[in-house]
Amino acid sequence: MLLAALVDTSEAVASTRSRLAKVDALARLLAGLEPDEIAPAVGFLVGRPRQGRVGVGWRGVSSVMGSPAAEAGLTVLDLDAALDRLAAASGAGSVADRSRELGELGARATGREQDFIVRVILGEMRTGALEGVLTDAIARAAERPGDTVRRAAMLSGDLGETARLALTGTAEELEGVGLVVGRPVLPMLAASAATAAAALETTGEASVEYKLDGARIQVHRSGDEVRVFTRNLADITHRLPEVVELVRRLPVRDVILDGETLSLDEEGAPRPFQETMSRFSRWVPGASGGSAPTPTEVGRETLLHPWFFDVLHVDGRDLLDEPLSVRLAELERVAGEHRIPGEVTADPEVAERVSREALAAGQEGVVVKAIDSPYAAGRRGSSWVKVKPVHTYDLVVLAVEWGSGRRQGLLSNLHLGARDPEGAFGEPGGYVMVGKTFKGLTDELLRWQTEHFQQIEVRRTPGTVWVSPTTVVEIAIDGVQRSSRYPGGIALRFARVKRYRDDKTAAEADTIGTLRDLLRA
């Protein structure tokens, strides 16, 4: 199948609000794929190709794509093979190899295909082809029950392979997909509430547990073999040897644990989130110097401590469908010393007290979990509700990108800058970019900012309008993290628009120093 067909479908899905229309368009596409095209195509549609990250950033992609082809000729498998080559490039000369590969790929792609490829590589697909919609489309195209397809996707952790099995395998094979120790499953997700008491109104009696300022992990043990996965199901076993050794010592043979890991300071308080994440980005297999760390090397690093809040399997017994009360009892038995703190209660005052204690301990907040809830892998429902404070900062809009799909013709994605009064990252009194966001924008705000920013435009590049840095916008974030992507050395975490501040001038915006202080908070 030509890649252009995926681009057409992606744009069609993005241009409609109708879930039924999205499902219909995706189902037609899936039904026309060859068996070996199914898994790659699904990965492209959700912005998660099967190769994962291929070592190319946005600067690298945008600088080498070159002039587009006049006619569509690339196929789905052409792009898949190119990503294989990009992912395989390593060692001396790998940067040049990737640039050459991207240049050749860009020369074969039309302009629309180039844009699609860039978004696939950077994981920035905004087509509306979310996994829930695509799962329904797989069921429609394969004529399989939706619940069966959803469960297979959750338990396999691989929507592309689920699609291939649904479309080319038997009903029995699809129904036979189950929990397997060593194969990660999609994590259960939480909704949000403003307070612990409000969350308890939704859940009823619940386990109110600390929400740690760490990184989520899923740990599988079969005998002496232990594997550790991230929330995105990446295998990071080789990077966390101290977690592996701890789980090997637990009084159990086979187990699947859900939890978090974080680094602690000398007094037992959590270190900043980015210090934990720095361990996740090192010792990549196949890269230069990519062997697993030695005990001496780990000793020089900040040790990570695992804390567990759920157990999905113990010694041949699946616990996904058991109530949380049963799972917590098993968790206490096999890993009680390493359980995340919390209390079971139906009392709002108790829930609020636990929330205050979590914040006082330096954690993010709490998660309130209905005590009778099963583990709904890959789902976000009302059984788990997270509660954490939100940071807001006043930042300056530096540029705005044109939207796509439903936002076609509207200025959408904001480039956000903090004041740099001392000129630490540029000219004194200027602004340094710290992130982007298109989230939180209502239709009314989109229309307003499209008109407003064109009035204060200073220049244009393809897809972006650069503006006079005079507009202040209030942004909610979950924090910041170290990043080499932006000149200030930090990036916003989960930024979304709260409101525009026409009562403030750009000179009153928050500074880069204020944001960088969050790294030490």
LUMLUMMAR-169310 format. One record per residue (C-alpha): x, y, z. Coordinates in steps of 0.1 Angstrom, whole numbers, padded with zeros to 4 digits, always signed. Each point is the difference from the previous one (the first is absolute). Layout:
# residues N
XYZ...
//
This chain:
# residues 521
+0000+0000+0000+0012+0035-0008+0009+0022+0030-0023+0026-0016-0030-0021+0010+0010+0002+0037+0005+0038-0004-0034+0003-0016-0017-0020+0028+0019+0018+0027-0011+0034-0013-0036-0013-0004+0000-0012+0036+0014+0033+0013-0026+0020-0019-0031-0015+0016-0013+0000+0036-0022-0030-0007+0013-0032+0016-0020-0021-0023+0015+0017-0031+0035-0004+0015-0006-0037+0006-0014-0005-0035+0030+0017-0017+0025-0020+0020-0018-0033-0005+0000+0005-0038+0037+0007+0001+0008-0030+0022-0020-0023-0022+0021+0009-0030+0034-0007+0016+0021-0030-0008+0009-0022+0031+0035+0013+0003-0012+0036-0003-0024-0001+0029+0022+0004+0030+0022+0027-0016-0031+0020-0011-0016-0001+0034+0032+0012+0016+0002+0029-0025-0036+0010+0006+0005+0003+0038+0034+0016-0003+0018-0030+0015+0019-0019-0027+0011-0035+0010+0036+0012-0001-0006+0024+0029+0022+0031+0001+0025+0000-0029+0025+0025+0013-0012+0030-0020-0012+0033+0015-0021+0027-0015+0030+0020-0011+0015-0030-0017-0033-0008-0019-0009+0035-0011+0035+0008-0013+0005-0030-0024-0034-0009-0015+0006+0022-0030-0023+0007-0029-0030-0023-0003-0008-0023-0028-0027+0010-0025-0019-0033+0001-0007-0026+0027+0020-0031-0003+0011-0010+0035-0016-0031+0015-0008-0009+0036+0028-0026-0001+0025+0026-0015-0005+0022+0031+0002-0030+0023+0033-0011-0016+0014+0035+0002-0008+0002+0037+0018-0034+0005+0031+0015-0015-0003+0032+0021-0004-0020+0031+0030-0023-0008+0024+0030-0006+0025+0002+0029+0035+0008+0008+0024+0023-0019-0016+0014-0031-0036-0007+0012-0011+0036-0002+0011+0002-0037-0016-0033-0007-0033+0012+0014+0002+0033-0018+0006-0018-0033-0028-0025+0006-0025+0028+0009+0011+0020-0031-0006-0029-0023-0034-0007+0017-0010+0036-0002+0008+0001-0037-0024-0028-0007-0029+0015+0020-0025+0026-0009-0004+0031+0022-0030-0016+0018+0020-0032+0005+0030+0019+0013-0022+0016+0026-0014-0034+0010+0034-0016+0002+0013+0028+0022-0029-0004+0024+0004-0038+0001+0037+0003+0008-0005+0026+0027-0031-0017+0015-0021+0031-0007-0030-0015-0018-0031+0021+0007-0024-0016-0023-0027-0011+0024+0009-0036-0007+0003-0008+0036+0004-0035+0011-0036-0004+0012-0013+0010-0034+0025-0021-0019-0008-0030+0022-0036+0003-0010+0010+0003-0036+0021-0032+0003-0031-0018+0014-0021+0014-0029+0024-0010-0027+0007-0034+0014-0037-0007+0009+0011-0009+0036-0016+0010+0033+0013+0033+0012+0005-0012+0036+0021-0029-0013+0022+0023-0021+0004+0025+0029+0010-0027+0025+0025-0015-0024+0015+0035-0006+0003+0007+0037+0015-0034+0009+0024-0001-0029+0010+0037+0004+0002+0001-0038-0028+0015-0020+0017-0007-0034+0005-0037+0007-0036-0002+0014-0012+0015-0033+0020-0025-0020-0014-0029+0021-0036+0012-0002+0002+0005-0038+0020-0031-0009-0004-0025+0028-0029-0020+0013-0025+0010+0027+0015-0026+0023+0035+0015-0004-0013+0035+0008-0020-0012+0030+0030-0020+0012+0022+0031+0006+0006+0002+0037+0023+0013+0027+0035-0013-0005+0028+0005+0026+0028+0018-0019-0023+0017-0025-0011+0035+0012-0036+0011+0001-0014+0035-0004-0002+0017+0034-0033+0009+0017-0004+0038-0001-0017+0025+0024-0025+0028-0005+0006+0033+0019-0018+0019+0028+0008+0032+0018-0001-0015+0035+0003-0034+0017-0035+0005+0014-0014+0006-0034+0018-0031-0013-0015-0020+0028-0035+0011-0011+0006-0017-0033+0017-0032+0012-0018-0008+0033+0022-0019+0025+0035+0002-0013+0037-0005+0005+0014+0035+0002+0037-0003-0010+0029+0023-0004+0006+0011-0036+0038-0001-0002+0020+0025-0020+0018-0028-0018-0002-0021-0032-0025-0027-0005+0013-0035-0004-0014-0035-0006+0021-0028+0012-0003-0036-0011+0018-0029+0017+0001-0037-0011+0023-0019+0022+0033+0019+0000-0008+0019-0032-0012+0035+0007-0010+0026-0026-0009+0036+0006-0022+0021-0023-0010+0037-0002-0036+0012-0002+0005+0000-0038+0011-0036+0002+0037+0006-0009+0023-0026+0015+0024+0018+0024+0012-0031+0020+0037+0007-0008-0003+0035+0014-0014-0009+0034+0021-0028+0015-0008+0010+0036-0037-0005-0008+0007-0034-0016+0019-0012+0031-0027+0012+0024-0028-0018-0018+0021-0032-0002+0001-0001+0038-0038+0002+0003-0017-0032+0014-0016-0010-0032+0009-0019-0032-0022+0017-0027-0014+0035+0004-0011+0031-0019+0002+0032+0021-0011+0036-0008+0017+0028+0017+0024+0030-0002+0036+0005+0005+0018+0032+0012+0032+0012+0015+0001+0012+0036+0023+0025+0018+0019-0007+0032-0031+0007+0021-0023-0023-0020-0018+0028-0019-0005-0004-0037+0026+0016-0023-0013+0021-0030-0018-0021-0027+0027+0007-0026+0027-0017+0021-0021-0032-0001-0006+0004-0038+0037+0005-0006+0006-0037+0008-0027-0010-0025+0019+0016-0029+0034-0016+0005+0017-0032-0011-0021-0005-0031+0009-0034-0016+0016+0003-0034+0011+0036+0006+0036+0010+0004+0009-0009+0036-0034-0017+0002+0007-0030+0022-0017-0005+0033+0014+0019+0030+0024-0018+0022-0006+0000+0038+0028+0026+0003-0017+0023-0026-0034-0004+0018+0017+0009+0033+0010+0033-0015-0036+0007-0010-0029+0009+0021-0016-0033+0010-0037-0005-0009-0024-0014+0026-0030-0020-0013-0034+0004+0017-0030-0022-0010-0037+0007+0000-0015-0029-0018+0006-0036-0010-0014-0016-0031+0012-0036+0003+0015-0023+0027+0013-0035-0006-0024-0011-0027-0030+0020+0012-0012+0030-0021-0014+0028+0022-0012+0025-0026-0037-0007+0006+0003-0003+0038-0011+0030+0021+0027+0024+0012-0005-0012+0036+0012-0035-0011+0029+0013-0020+0012+0022+0029+0000-0029+0023+0022-0020-0024+0022+0030-0005+0005+0003+0038+0009-0036+0001+0026+0000-0027+0014+0036+0001-0014+0016+0032+0033+0018+0009-0001+0017-0034-0037+0010-0002-0009+0036-0007-0014+0016+0032-0038+0004+0002-0032-0007+0020-0033-0017-0008-0028+0023+0009-0035+0013-0008+0005+0032+0021+0008+0032-0019+0019+0014+0029+0023-0030+0001+0005+0003-0038+0009+0037+0004+0024-0008+0028+0018-0026-0021+0002+0026-0028+0016+0026+0023+0025-0026+0013+0010-0009-0036+0006+0036-0009+0019+0006+0032+0022-0030-0009+0009+0017-0032-0022-0022-0022-0023+0012-0028-0033-0008+0017-0022-0031+0003-0018-0025-0021-0034-0011+0013-0009-0035-0011-0034-0017+0004+0006-0030+0023-0022-0023-0021+0015+0009-0034+0016-0025-0024+0033+0009-0018-0013+0015-0033+0032-0002-0020+0004+0029-0025-0032+0017+0011-0007+0033+0017-0032-0001+0020-0014+0013+0032+0013-0029+0022+0034+0017+0004+0001+0038+0006+0032+0020+0004+0002+0032+0021+0029+0023-0002+0007+0037+0001+0005+0019-0033+0027+0026-0006-0009+0030-0021+0024+0025-0016-0004+0031-0022+0020-0005-0032+0004+0020-0032-0011-0013-0034+0030+0001-0025-0016-0017-0030-0030-0021-0010-0003-0029-0024-0029-0005-0024-0023-0029+0010-0010-0030-0020-0031-0021-0003-0029+0016+0019+0023+0030+0007+0010+0005-0036+0002+0037-0007+0003+0009+0037+0031+0010+0019+0003-0028+0027+0033-0011+0015+0016+0027+0022+0037+0004+0004+0005+0011+0036+0028+0022+0014+0011+0011+0034+0017+0033+0008+0038+0000+0000+0007+0033+0018+0037-0008+0005+0007-0012-0035+0011-0034+0013-0013-0017-0032+0000+0028-0025-0004+0038+0000-0006+0016+0034-0037+0008+0003-0009-0025-0027-0020-0033+0002+0011-0036-0001-0022-0028-0013-0011-0026+0025-0027-0020-0018-0030-0003-0022-0036-0008+0005-0033-0002-0019-0020-0013+0029-0027+0018+0019-0010+0022-0030-0037+0004-0005-0014+0007-0034-0006+0036+0011+0037+0004+0010+0012-0016-0032-0020+0026-0021+0012+0029+0022+0036-0010-0001+0000-0006-0037-0011+0036-0006+0021+0015+0028+0033-0016-0008-0001+0009-0037-0004+0036+0011+0033-0001+0019+0018-0022-0025+0037+0007-0006+0009-0027-0024-0011-0034-0013+0016-0034-0007-0018-0029-0015-0028-0010+0024+0010+0026+0027-0008+0037+0007+0026+0018+0021-0015+0028+0021+0010+0030+0021+0006-0014+0035-0027+0021+0017-0028-0025+0007-0001-0016+0034-0017-0034+0006-0006-0018+0032+0012-0036-0003-0006-0029+0023+0028-0026+0003+0008-0030+0020+0036+0011+0004+0031+0003-0022+0027-0023-0010+0036+0003-0013+0000+0001-0038+0025+0008-0027-0028+0008-0024-0004+0036+0011+0028+0026+0007-0010+0004+0036+0009-0036+0008-0035-0009+0012-0034-0010-0015-0035+0004+0015-0018-0032+0011-0036-0004-0012-0005+0037-0009-0036+0012-0007-0016+0034-0004-0019+0014+0029-0008+0035-0014+0016+0030-0016+0011+0028+0023-0010+0033-0016+0005+0015+0034+0038-0007-0001+0028+0013-0021+0028-0022-0013+0023+0017+0025-0021-0016+0028+0004-0036-0014+0018-0026+0020+0037-0004-0005+0021-0029-0011+0016+0000+0035-0034-0005+0016-0007-0030-0022+0035-0015+0005-0005+0002+0038-0026-0027-0005+0029-0024-0007+0012+0006+0035-0035+0001+0017
//
